[in-house]
Each structure stands twice: as structure tokens, then as C-alpha cells.
Amino acid sequence: MASEVEVAAAAEDLVSAVESAVRAAAEQQAVVATPDVAEEVSETPEPSTDVQQEP
């Protein structure tokens, strides 16, 4: 049977692995989201040059 020290060490390893996975997932999501933002900006209509401004 595992000692308390071994269980605590395994729990710390598990927590560390989960934290790493969460960070990696957040970074991946940020990388995936970035092109969408750039695409939205490029789809924004440019101001028309035909509009006449009143003096």
C-alpha cells in the first residue's frame, strides 16, 4: 500500500499535469482565436469616398 508521502507526491504530479494541460488548451484557444479577430477586422467595410460632406 502507498504511503501518505507517495500519495501526496502523486497528487502533486496530477495537479501539475492538469495545470499544464489547462495552460496548453488556453494557449491553443488563443492561437485559434487570433486569426478570427484579424478576419473580422478585415471584413469591416471601409468608409466610402463618395459621401459628400457639407461645408
C-alpha distance matrix in Angstrom:
0.0 3.8 6.5 9.6 11.5 9.7 9.9 13.5 14.4 13.5 15.5 18.3 18.5 18.8 21.4 23.3 23.4 24.8 27.3 28.5 28.9 30.9 33.1 33.7 34.7 37.0 38.6 39.2 40.7 42.9 44.1 44.9 46.7 48.9 51.2 51.7 53.0 55.3 56.5 57.3 59.3 61.2 62.1 63.7 67.5 69.6 72.5 75.6 78.5 81.0 80.7 83.8 83.5 86.3 88.2
3.8 0.0 3.8 6.6 8.0 5.9 6.4 9.9 10.6 10.1 12.2 14.7 15.1 15.7 18.2 19.9 20.3 21.8 24.1 25.3 26.0 28.0 29.9 30.8 31.9 34.0 35.6 36.4 38.0 40.0 41.2 42.2 43.9 46.0 48.4 49.1 50.2 52.4 53.9 54.6 56.4 58.5 59.5 61.0 64.8 66.8 69.6 72.8 75.6 78.3 77.9 80.9 80.6 83.4 85.1
6.5 3.8 0.0 3.8 5.3 5.2 6.3 8.6 9.9 10.7 12.3 14.3 15.4 16.5 18.4 20.0 21.1 22.6 24.4 25.8 27.0 28.7 30.4 31.6 32.9 34.7 36.3 37.4 38.9 40.7 42.1 43.3 44.8 46.8 49.4 50.1 50.9 53.2 54.8 55.5 57.1 59.3 60.5 61.8 65.6 67.4 70.1 73.5 76.2 78.9 78.4 81.3 80.8 83.5 85.2
9.6 6.6 3.8 0.0 3.8 5.4 5.0 6.0 8.5 9.8 10.3 12.1 14.1 15.1 16.2 18.1 19.7 20.9 22.3 24.1 25.5 26.7 28.4 30.0 31.3 32.7 34.4 35.8 37.1 38.8 40.4 41.7 43.0 44.9 47.7 48.2 48.9 51.3 53.0 53.5 55.0 57.4 58.5 59.6 63.4 65.3 67.8 71.2 74.0 76.6 76.0 78.9 78.2 80.9 82.5
11.5 8.0 5.3 3.8 0.0 3.8 5.5 5.1 6.1 8.6 9.8 10.5 12.3 14.2 15.3 16.4 18.3 20.0 21.0 22.5 24.3 25.7 27.0 28.5 30.2 31.5 32.9 34.5 36.1 37.5 39.0 40.5 41.9 43.5 46.4 47.2 47.7 49.9 51.8 52.5 53.8 56.1 57.5 58.6 62.4 64.1 66.7 70.1 72.7 75.5 75.0 77.8 77.1 79.8 81.3
9.7 5.9 5.2 5.4 3.8 0.0 3.8 5.4 5.1 6.1 8.5 9.9 10.5 12.2 14.2 15.3 16.4 18.3 19.9 21.0 22.5 24.3 25.8 26.9 28.5 30.3 31.6 32.8 34.5 36.1 37.4 38.8 40.4 42.2 44.8 45.7 46.5 48.6 50.3 51.2 52.7 54.8 56.1 57.4 61.2 63.0 65.8 69.1 71.7 74.5 74.1 77.0 76.5 79.4 80.9
9.9 6.4 6.3 5.0 5.5 3.8 0.0 3.8 5.4 5.1 6.1 8.6 9.8 10.4 12.2 14.1 15.2 16.4 18.2 19.8 20.9 22.4 24.3 25.6 26.8 28.5 30.2 31.3 32.7 34.5 36.0 37.2 38.6 40.6 43.3 43.9 44.7 47.0 48.6 49.2 50.9 53.1 54.2 55.5 59.3 61.2 63.9 67.2 70.0 72.7 72.2 75.1 74.6 77.4 79.1
13.5 9.9 8.6 6.0 5.1 5.4 3.8 0.0 3.8 5.5 5.0 6.2 8.6 9.8 10.5 12.2 14.2 15.3 16.4 18.3 19.9 21.0 22.5 24.2 25.6 26.9 28.5 30.1 31.4 32.9 34.6 36.0 37.2 39.0 41.9 42.5 43.1 45.4 47.2 47.7 49.2 51.5 52.8 53.9 57.7 59.4 62.0 65.4 68.1 70.8 70.2 73.1 72.4 75.2 76.7
14.4 10.6 9.9 8.5 6.1 5.1 5.4 3.8 0.0 3.8 5.4 5.1 6.2 8.6 9.9 10.5 12.3 14.3 15.3 16.5 18.4 20.0 21.1 22.5 24.3 25.8 27.0 28.5 30.2 31.6 32.9 34.6 36.0 37.6 40.4 41.3 42.0 44.0 45.9 46.7 48.1 50.2 51.6 52.9 56.7 58.4 61.1 64.4 67.0 69.9 69.4 72.3 71.7 74.6 76.1
13.5 10.1 10.7 9.8 8.6 6.1 5.1 5.5 3.8 0.0 3.8 5.4 5.0 6.2 8.6 9.8 10.5 12.3 14.2 15.3 16.4 18.4 20.0 21.0 22.4 24.3 25.7 26.8 28.5 30.2 31.5 32.8 34.4 36.2 38.8 39.6 40.6 42.7 44.3 45.2 46.7 48.8 50.0 51.5 55.2 57.1 59.9 63.2 65.9 68.6 68.3 71.3 70.9 73.8 75.4
15.5 12.2 12.3 10.3 9.8 8.5 6.1 5.0 5.4 3.8 0.0 3.8 5.4 5.0 6.2 8.5 9.8 10.5 12.2 14.2 15.3 16.5 18.3 19.9 21.0 22.5 24.3 25.6 26.8 28.6 30.2 31.4 32.7 34.7 37.4 38.0 38.7 41.1 42.7 43.3 44.9 47.2 48.3 49.5 53.3 55.2 57.9 61.2 63.9 66.6 66.1 69.1 68.6 71.4 73.0
18.3 14.7 14.3 12.1 10.5 9.9 8.6 6.2 5.1 5.4 3.8 0.0 3.8 5.4 5.1 6.1 8.5 9.9 10.5 12.2 14.2 15.3 16.5 18.2 19.9 21.0 22.5 24.2 25.6 26.9 28.6 30.2 31.4 33.0 35.9 36.7 37.2 39.4 41.3 42.0 43.3 45.6 46.9 48.1 51.9 53.6 56.2 59.6 62.2 65.0 64.5 67.4 66.8 69.6 71.1
18.5 15.1 15.4 14.1 12.3 10.5 9.8 8.6 6.2 5.0 5.4 3.8 0.0 3.8 5.5 5.1 6.1 8.6 9.9 10.5 12.3 14.2 15.3 16.4 18.3 20.0 21.0 22.4 24.2 25.7 26.9 28.4 30.1 31.7 34.3 35.3 36.1 38.1 39.9 40.8 42.3 44.3 45.7 47.1 50.9 52.6 55.4 58.7 61.3 64.1 63.9 66.8 66.4 69.3 70.9
18.8 15.7 16.5 15.1 14.2 12.2 10.4 9.8 8.6 6.2 5.0 5.4 3.8 0.0 3.8 5.4 5.1 6.2 8.6 9.8 10.5 12.3 14.3 15.3 16.4 18.3 20.0 20.9 22.4 24.3 25.7 26.8 28.3 30.3 32.9 33.6 34.5 36.8 38.3 39.1 40.8 42.8 44.0 45.4 49.2 51.1 53.9 57.2 59.9 62.6 62.3 65.3 65.0 67.9 69.7
21.4 18.2 18.4 16.2 15.3 14.2 12.2 10.5 9.9 8.6 6.2 5.1 5.5 3.8 0.0 3.8 5.4 5.1 6.1 8.6 9.8 10.5 12.3 14.2 15.3 16.5 18.3 19.9 21.0 22.5 24.3 25.7 26.7 28.7 31.5 32.1 32.7 35.0 36.8 37.3 38.8 41.1 42.3 43.5 47.3 49.1 51.8 55.1 57.8 60.5 60.0 63.0 62.5 65.3 67.0
23.3 19.9 20.0 18.1 16.4 15.3 14.1 12.2 10.5 9.8 8.5 6.1 5.1 5.4 3.8 0.0 3.8 5.5 5.1 6.2 8.6 9.9 10.6 12.2 14.2 15.4 16.5 18.3 19.9 21.1 22.6 24.3 25.6 27.1 30.0 30.9 31.5 33.5 35.5 36.3 37.5 39.7 41.2 42.4 46.2 47.9 50.6 54.0 56.5 59.4 59.0 61.9 61.4 64.4 65.9
23.4 20.3 21.1 19.7 18.3 16.4 15.2 14.2 12.3 10.5 9.8 8.5 6.1 5.1 5.4 3.8 0.0 3.8 5.5 5.1 6.2 8.7 9.9 10.5 12.2 14.2 15.3 16.4 18.2 19.9 21.0 22.4 24.1 25.9 28.4 29.3 30.3 32.3 34.0 35.0 36.5 38.4 39.8 41.3 45.1 46.9 49.8 53.0 55.6 58.4 58.2 61.3 61.0 64.1 65.8
24.8 21.8 22.6 20.9 20.0 18.3 16.4 15.3 14.3 12.3 10.5 9.9 8.6 6.2 5.1 5.5 3.8 0.0 3.8 5.4 5.0 6.1 8.6 9.8 10.4 12.2 14.2 15.2 16.3 18.3 19.9 20.9 22.2 24.3 27.0 27.5 28.4 30.7 32.3 32.9 34.6 36.8 37.8 39.2 43.0 45.0 47.8 51.0 53.8 56.4 56.1 59.2 58.9 61.8 63.7
27.3 24.1 24.4 22.3 21.0 19.9 18.2 16.4 15.3 14.2 12.2 10.5 9.9 8.6 6.1 5.1 5.5 3.8 0.0 3.8 5.4 5.1 6.2 8.6 9.9 10.6 12.3 14.2 15.3 16.5 18.4 19.9 20.9 22.6 25.6 26.3 26.7 29.0 30.9 31.5 32.8 35.1 36.5 37.6 41.4 43.1 45.8 49.2 51.8 54.6 54.2 57.1 56.7 59.6 61.2
28.5 25.3 25.8 24.1 22.5 21.0 19.8 18.3 16.5 15.3 14.2 12.2 10.5 9.8 8.6 6.2 5.1 5.4 3.8 0.0 3.8 5.4 5.1 6.1 8.6 9.9 10.5 12.2 14.2 15.3 16.5 18.3 19.8 21.2 23.9 25.1 25.8 27.6 29.6 30.5 31.8 33.8 35.4 36.8 40.5 42.2 45.1 48.3 50.9 53.7 53.6 56.6 56.3 59.3 60.9
28.9 26.0 27.0 25.5 24.3 22.5 20.9 19.9 18.4 16.4 15.3 14.2 12.3 10.5 9.8 8.6 6.2 5.0 5.4 3.8 0.0 3.8 5.4 5.1 6.1 8.5 9.8 10.4 12.1 14.1 15.2 16.3 18.1 20.0 22.4 23.2 24.4 26.4 27.9 28.9 30.6 32.5 33.7 35.3 39.1 41.0 43.9 47.1 49.8 52.5 52.4 55.5 55.4 58.5 60.3
30.9 28.0 28.7 26.7 25.7 24.3 22.4 21.0 20.0 18.4 16.5 15.3 14.2 12.3 10.5 9.9 8.7 6.1 5.1 5.4 3.8 0.0 3.8 5.5 5.1 6.1 8.6 9.8 10.5 12.3 14.2 15.3 16.3 18.4 21.1 21.6 22.3 24.7 26.3 26.9 28.5 30.7 31.8 33.1 36.9 38.8 41.7 44.9 47.7 50.3 50.0 53.1 52.8 55.8 57.6
33.1 29.9 30.4 28.4 27.0 25.8 24.3 22.5 21.1 20.0 18.3 16.5 15.3 14.3 12.3 10.6 9.9 8.6 6.2 5.1 5.4 3.8 0.0 3.8 5.5 5.1 6.1 8.6 9.8 10.5 12.3 14.2 15.2 16.6 19.6 20.5 20.9 23.0 25.0 25.7 27.0 29.1 30.7 31.9 35.7 37.3 40.1 43.4 46.0 48.8 48.5 51.5 51.2 54.2 55.9
33.7 30.8 31.6 30.0 28.5 26.9 25.6 24.2 22.5 21.0 19.9 18.2 16.4 15.3 14.2 12.2 10.5 9.8 8.6 6.1 5.1 5.5 3.8 0.0 3.8 5.5 5.1 6.1 8.6 9.8 10.5 12.2 14.1 15.5 18.0 19.2 20.2 21.9 23.7 24.9 26.3 28.1 29.6 31.2 35.0 36.6 39.7 42.8 45.4 48.2 48.2 51.3 51.3 54.4 56.2
34.7 31.9 32.9 31.3 30.2 28.5 26.8 25.6 24.3 22.4 21.0 19.9 18.3 16.4 15.3 14.2 12.2 10.4 9.9 8.6 6.1 5.1 5.5 3.8 0.0 3.8 5.4 5.0 6.1 8.6 9.8 10.5 12.1 14.3 16.6 17.2 18.5 20.6 21.9 22.9 24.7 26.6 27.7 29.3 33.1 35.0 38.1 41.2 43.9 46.6 46.5 49.7 49.7 52.9 54.8
37.0 34.0 34.7 32.7 31.5 30.3 28.5 26.9 25.8 24.3 22.5 21.0 20.0 18.3 16.5 15.4 14.2 12.2 10.6 9.9 8.5 6.1 5.1 5.5 3.8 0.0 3.8 5.5 5.1 6.2 8.7 9.9 10.4 12.3 15.3 15.7 16.3 18.6 20.4 20.9 22.4 24.7 25.9 27.2 31.0 32.8 35.6 38.9 41.6 44.3 44.0 47.1 46.9 50.0 51.8
38.6 35.6 36.3 34.4 32.9 31.6 30.2 28.5 27.0 25.7 24.3 22.5 21.0 20.0 18.3 16.5 15.3 14.2 12.3 10.5 9.8 8.6 6.1 5.1 5.4 3.8 0.0 3.8 5.4 5.0 6.2 8.6 9.8 10.7 13.6 14.9 15.4 17.1 19.2 20.3 21.4 23.3 25.0 26.5 30.2 31.7 34.7 37.9 40.4 43.3 43.3 46.3 46.2 49.4 51.1
39.2 36.4 37.4 35.8 34.5 32.8 31.3 30.1 28.5 26.8 25.6 24.2 22.4 20.9 19.9 18.3 16.4 15.2 14.2 12.2 10.4 9.8 8.6 6.1 5.0 5.5 3.8 0.0 3.8 5.4 5.1 6.2 8.5 10.1 12.1 13.4 14.8 16.4 17.8 19.2 20.9 22.4 23.8 25.7 29.3 31.1 34.3 37.3 40.0 42.7 42.9 46.1 46.3 49.6 51.5
40.7 38.0 38.9 37.1 36.1 34.5 32.7 31.4 30.2 28.5 26.8 25.6 24.2 22.4 21.0 19.9 18.2 16.3 15.3 14.2 12.1 10.5 9.8 8.6 6.1 5.1 5.4 3.8 0.0 3.8 5.4 5.1 6.0 8.6 10.9 11.2 12.4 14.7 15.9 16.8 18.7 20.6 21.6 23.3 27.0 29.0 32.1 35.1 37.9 40.5 40.5 43.7 43.9 47.1 49.1
42.9 40.0 40.7 38.8 37.5 36.1 34.5 32.9 31.6 30.2 28.6 26.9 25.7 24.3 22.5 21.1 19.9 18.3 16.5 15.3 14.1 12.3 10.5 9.8 8.6 6.2 5.0 5.4 3.8 0.0 3.8 5.5 5.1 6.2 9.4 10.2 10.5 12.5 14.5 15.3 16.6 18.6 20.2 21.5 25.3 26.9 29.9 33.1 35.7 38.5 38.4 41.5 41.5 44.7 46.5
44.1 41.2 42.1 40.4 39.0 37.4 36.0 34.6 32.9 31.5 30.2 28.6 26.9 25.7 24.3 22.6 21.0 19.9 18.4 16.5 15.2 14.2 12.3 10.5 9.8 8.7 6.2 5.1 5.4 3.8 0.0 3.8 5.5 5.4 7.6 9.6 10.6 11.6 13.4 15.2 16.3 17.7 19.5 21.4 25.0 26.5 29.7 32.7 35.2 38.1 38.4 41.5 41.7 45.1 46.9
44.9 42.2 43.3 41.7 40.5 38.8 37.2 36.0 34.6 32.8 31.4 30.2 28.4 26.8 25.7 24.3 22.4 20.9 19.9 18.3 16.3 15.3 14.2 12.2 10.5 9.9 8.6 6.2 5.1 5.5 3.8 0.0 3.8 5.6 6.4 7.4 9.6 11.0 11.8 13.5 15.5 16.6 17.8 20.0 23.6 25.5 28.9 31.7 34.4 37.0 37.3 40.7 41.1 44.5 46.6
46.7 43.9 44.8 43.0 41.9 40.4 38.6 37.2 36.0 34.4 32.7 31.4 30.1 28.3 26.7 25.6 24.1 22.2 20.9 19.8 18.1 16.3 15.2 14.1 12.1 10.4 9.8 8.5 6.0 5.1 5.5 3.8 0.0 3.8 5.8 5.4 6.5 9.0 10.1 10.9 12.8 14.6 15.7 17.3 21.0 23.0 26.2 29.2 32.0 34.5 34.6 37.9 38.1 41.4 43.5
48.9 46.0 46.8 44.9 43.5 42.2 40.6 39.0 37.6 36.2 34.7 33.0 31.7 30.3 28.7 27.1 25.9 24.3 22.6 21.2 20.0 18.4 16.6 15.5 14.3 12.3 10.7 10.1 8.6 6.2 5.4 5.6 3.8 0.0 3.9 5.4 5.3 6.4 8.7 10.1 11.0 12.6 14.5 16.0 19.7 21.2 24.4 27.4 29.9 32.8 33.0 36.1 36.4 39.7 41.6
51.2 48.4 49.4 47.7 46.4 44.8 43.3 41.9 40.4 38.8 37.4 35.9 34.3 32.9 31.5 30.0 28.4 27.0 25.6 23.9 22.4 21.1 19.6 18.0 16.6 15.3 13.6 12.1 10.9 9.4 7.6 6.4 5.8 3.9 0.0 3.8 5.4 5.0 6.0 8.6 9.9 10.5 12.2 14.5 17.9 19.5 23.0 25.7 28.3 31.0 31.6 34.9 35.5 38.9 41.0
51.7 49.1 50.1 48.2 47.2 45.7 43.9 42.5 41.3 39.6 38.0 36.7 35.3 33.6 32.1 30.9 29.3 27.5 26.3 25.1 23.2 21.6 20.5 19.2 17.2 15.7 14.9 13.4 11.2 10.2 9.6 7.4 5.4 5.4 3.8 0.0 3.8 5.4 5.0 6.1 8.6 9.8 10.5 12.7 16.2 18.4 21.7 24.5 27.3 29.7 30.1 33.5 34.1 37.5 39.8
53.0 50.2 50.9 48.9 47.7 46.5 44.7 43.1 42.0 40.6 38.7 37.2 36.1 34.5 32.7 31.5 30.3 28.4 26.7 25.8 24.4 22.3 20.9 20.2 18.5 16.3 15.4 14.8 12.4 10.5 10.6 9.6 6.5 5.3 5.4 3.8 0.0 3.8 5.4 5.1 6.3 8.7 9.9 11.0 14.8 16.6 19.7 22.7 25.5 28.1 28.1 31.4 31.6 35.0 37.1
55.3 52.4 53.2 51.3 49.9 48.6 47.0 45.4 44.0 42.7 41.1 39.4 38.1 36.8 35.0 33.5 32.3 30.7 29.0 27.6 26.4 24.7 23.0 21.9 20.6 18.6 17.1 16.4 14.7 12.5 11.6 11.0 9.0 6.4 5.0 5.4 3.8 0.0 3.8 5.5 5.2 6.3 8.7 10.3 13.7 14.9 18.3 21.2 23.6 26.5 26.9 30.1 30.6 34.0 36.0
56.5 53.9 54.8 53.0 51.8 50.3 48.6 47.2 45.9 44.3 42.7 41.3 39.9 38.3 36.8 35.5 34.0 32.3 30.9 29.6 27.9 26.3 25.0 23.7 21.9 20.4 19.2 17.8 15.9 14.5 13.4 11.8 10.1 8.7 6.0 5.0 5.4 3.8 0.0 3.8 5.4 5.1 6.2 8.9 12.1 14.0 17.6 20.1 22.8 25.3 25.9 29.4 30.2 33.8 36.0
57.3 54.6 55.5 53.5 52.5 51.2 49.2 47.7 46.7 45.2 43.3 42.0 40.8 39.1 37.3 36.3 35.0 32.9 31.5 30.5 28.9 26.9 25.7 24.9 22.9 20.9 20.3 19.2 16.8 15.3 15.2 13.5 10.9 10.1 8.6 6.1 5.1 5.5 3.8 0.0 3.8 5.5 5.1 6.6 10.2 12.6 15.8 18.5 21.6 23.9 24.0 27.4 28.1 31.5 33.9
59.3 56.4 57.1 55.0 53.8 52.7 50.9 49.2 48.1 46.7 44.9 43.3 42.3 40.8 38.8 37.5 36.5 34.6 32.8 31.8 30.6 28.5 27.0 26.3 24.7 22.4 21.4 20.9 18.7 16.6 16.3 15.5 12.8 11.0 9.9 8.6 6.3 5.2 5.4 3.8 0.0 3.8 5.4 5.4 9.0 10.4 13.5 16.5 19.2 21.9 22.0 25.3 25.7 29.1 31.3
61.2 58.5 59.3 57.4 56.1 54.8 53.1 51.5 50.2 48.8 47.2 45.6 44.3 42.8 41.1 39.7 38.4 36.8 35.1 33.8 32.5 30.7 29.1 28.1 26.6 24.7 23.3 22.4 20.6 18.6 17.7 16.6 14.6 12.6 10.5 9.8 8.7 6.3 5.1 5.5 3.8 0.0 3.8 5.5 8.0 9.2 12.9 15.4 17.9 20.5 21.3 24.6 25.6 29.2 31.4
62.1 59.5 60.5 58.5 57.5 56.1 54.2 52.8 51.6 50.0 48.3 46.9 45.7 44.0 42.3 41.2 39.8 37.8 36.5 35.4 33.7 31.8 30.7 29.6 27.7 25.9 25.0 23.8 21.6 20.2 19.5 17.8 15.7 14.5 12.2 10.5 9.9 8.7 6.2 5.1 5.4 3.8 0.0 3.8 6.1 8.7 12.2 14.4 17.4 19.5 20.1 23.7 24.9 28.4 30.9
63.7 61.0 61.8 59.6 58.6 57.4 55.5 53.9 52.9 51.5 49.5 48.1 47.1 45.4 43.5 42.4 41.3 39.2 37.6 36.8 35.3 33.1 31.9 31.2 29.3 27.2 26.5 25.7 23.3 21.5 21.4 20.0 17.3 16.0 14.5 12.7 11.0 10.3 8.9 6.6 5.4 5.5 3.8 0.0 3.8 6.4 9.3 12.0 15.2 17.3 17.4 20.9 21.7 25.1 27.7
67.5 64.8 65.6 63.4 62.4 61.2 59.3 57.7 56.7 55.2 53.3 51.9 50.9 49.2 47.3 46.2 45.1 43.0 41.4 40.5 39.1 36.9 35.7 35.0 33.1 31.0 30.2 29.3 27.0 25.3 25.0 23.6 21.0 19.7 17.9 16.2 14.8 13.7 12.1 10.2 9.0 8.0 6.1 3.8 0.0 3.8 6.5 8.5 11.8 13.7 14.1 17.6 18.9 22.4 25.0
69.6 66.8 67.4 65.3 64.1 63.0 61.2 59.4 58.4 57.1 55.2 53.6 52.6 51.1 49.1 47.9 46.9 45.0 43.1 42.2 41.0 38.8 37.3 36.6 35.0 32.8 31.7 31.1 29.0 26.9 26.5 25.5 23.0 21.2 19.5 18.4 16.6 14.9 14.0 12.6 10.4 9.2 8.7 6.4 3.8 0.0 3.8 6.3 9.0 11.6 12.1 15.4 16.6 20.2 22.6
72.5 69.6 70.1 67.8 66.7 65.8 63.9 62.0 61.1 59.9 57.9 56.2 55.4 53.9 51.8 50.6 49.8 47.8 45.8 45.1 43.9 41.7 40.1 39.7 38.1 35.6 34.7 34.3 32.1 29.9 29.7 28.9 26.2 24.4 23.0 21.7 19.7 18.3 17.6 15.8 13.5 12.9 12.2 9.3 6.5 3.8 0.0 3.8 6.4 8.9 8.7 11.9 12.8 16.4 18.8
75.6 72.8 73.5 71.2 70.1 69.1 67.2 65.4 64.4 63.2 61.2 59.6 58.7 57.2 55.1 54.0 53.0 51.0 49.2 48.3 47.1 44.9 43.4 42.8 41.2 38.9 37.9 37.3 35.1 33.1 32.7 31.7 29.2 27.4 25.7 24.5 22.7 21.2 20.1 18.5 16.5 15.4 14.4 12.0 8.5 6.3 3.8 0.0 3.8 5.4 6.1 9.6 11.6 15.2 17.8
78.5 75.6 76.2 74.0 72.7 71.7 70.0 68.1 67.0 65.9 63.9 62.2 61.3 59.9 57.8 56.5 55.6 53.8 51.8 50.9 49.8 47.7 46.0 45.4 43.9 41.6 40.4 40.0 37.9 35.7 35.2 34.4 32.0 29.9 28.3 27.3 25.5 23.6 22.8 21.6 19.2 17.9 17.4 15.2 11.8 9.0 6.4 3.8 0.0 3.8 5.6 8.0 10.1 13.8 15.9
81.0 78.3 78.9 76.6 75.5 74.5 72.7 70.8 69.9 68.6 66.6 65.0 64.1 62.6 60.5 59.4 58.4 56.4 54.6 53.7 52.5 50.3 48.8 48.2 46.6 44.3 43.3 42.7 40.5 38.5 38.1 37.0 34.5 32.8 31.0 29.7 28.1 26.5 25.3 23.9 21.9 20.5 19.5 17.3 13.7 11.6 8.9 5.4 3.8 0.0 3.8 6.2 9.4 12.6 15.2
80.7 77.9 78.4 76.0 75.0 74.1 72.2 70.2 69.4 68.3 66.1 64.5 63.9 62.3 60.0 59.0 58.2 56.1 54.2 53.6 52.4 50.0 48.5 48.2 46.5 44.0 43.3 42.9 40.5 38.4 38.4 37.3 34.6 33.0 31.6 30.1 28.1 26.9 25.9 24.0 22.0 21.3 20.1 17.4 14.1 12.1 8.7 6.1 5.6 3.8 0.0 3.8 6.4 9.6 12.6
83.8 80.9 81.3 78.9 77.8 77.0 75.1 73.1 72.3 71.3 69.1 67.4 66.8 65.3 63.0 61.9 61.3 59.2 57.1 56.6 55.5 53.1 51.5 51.3 49.7 47.1 46.3 46.1 43.7 41.5 41.5 40.7 37.9 36.1 34.9 33.5 31.4 30.1 29.4 27.4 25.3 24.6 23.7 20.9 17.6 15.4 11.9 9.6 8.0 6.2 3.8 0.0 3.8 6.4 9.3
83.5 80.6 80.8 78.2 77.1 76.5 74.6 72.4 71.7 70.9 68.6 66.8 66.4 65.0 62.5 61.4 61.0 58.9 56.7 56.3 55.4 52.8 51.2 51.3 49.7 46.9 46.2 46.3 43.9 41.5 41.7 41.1 38.1 36.4 35.5 34.1 31.6 30.6 30.2 28.1 25.7 25.6 24.9 21.7 18.9 16.6 12.8 11.6 10.1 9.4 6.4 3.8 0.0 3.8 6.4
86.3 83.4 83.5 80.9 79.8 79.4 77.4 75.2 74.6 73.8 71.4 69.6 69.3 67.9 65.3 64.4 64.1 61.8 59.6 59.3 58.5 55.8 54.2 54.4 52.9 50.0 49.4 49.6 47.1 44.7 45.1 44.5 41.4 39.7 38.9 37.5 35.0 34.0 33.8 31.5 29.1 29.2 28.4 25.1 22.4 20.2 16.4 15.2 13.8 12.6 9.6 6.4 3.8 0.0 3.8
88.2 85.1 85.2 82.5 81.3 80.9 79.1 76.7 76.1 75.4 73.0 71.1 70.9 69.7 67.0 65.9 65.8 63.7 61.2 60.9 60.3 57.6 55.9 56.2 54.8 51.8 51.1 51.5 49.1 46.5 46.9 46.6 43.5 41.6 41.0 39.8 37.1 36.0 36.0 33.9 31.3 31.4 30.9 27.7 25.0 22.6 18.8 17.8 15.9 15.2 12.6 9.3 6.4 3.8 0.0
